[in-house]
């Protein structure tokens, strides 16, 4: 499973962007809030309406002791991040765990964080 974070969907304009990124990423499921669920139901076309959805609210009472850490490798994709799309169509960029670690090291060095 590779997570794909999206900007909050709170109106028709943001839904169009969300819809485009959904079609591009070909998700197995969508996890959203109950507020986003309502917007999704009002705006979804047939192409995305069939994607299974999970409402994040169902996890409020989840027992975290039942979760176990998956086996990770620094070169595994941590998440798929979409570009802003300011100059062309938004594109998905695979961000690895190594990318995140390198970025954090640069931030620590540049800003002199301990």
Beta strands, then each sheet from edge to edge (+ up, - down):
strand 1: 30-32
strand 2: 53-55
strand 3: 77-82
strand 4: 92-96
sheet 1: 1+ 2+
sheet 2: 3+ 4-
end
